Amino acid sequence: MTKAYQAGDTIIGKVTGIQPYGAFVALDEQTQGLVHISEITHGYVKEVSEYLAVGQEVNVKVLEVDEKSKKISLSIRALQEQPPAPQRSEKPKQSLQSHVNENDSEGFNSLKDKMQEWINKSGK
């Protein structure tokens, strides 16, 4: 690495390669890092090539620098605004019990009691 990069740095880099697991981004002429597929954008990414192209300039944030292995983890997503969480309905939930009419005696008869009534209704 020609320049000392640190976690938290924001850099403009150029995409040099795309793999199923992410994209390689050149930070300078000697150094490149990896933007893992999970760090490309918020939400699910199926194909990296749907979001990035070789030669494209991108703003990236350095997540981690491993001096020993000389690997740099990058993120594009960390520089994007988090999308708002889907709003849940303000309507209060009703319990199943609220759907039951307790005054409906037929609904609460046992199967044994109902069996004779069904037999009688069937005409046998």
Buried (B, 14 or more C-beta within 10 A) or exposed (E): BEEEBEEEBEBEBBBEEBEEEBBBBBBEEEBBBBBBBEBBBEEEBEEBEEBBEEEBEBBBBBBEBEEEEEEBBBBBBBEEEEEEEEEEEEEEEEEEEEEEEEEEEEEEEEEEEEEEEEEEEEEE
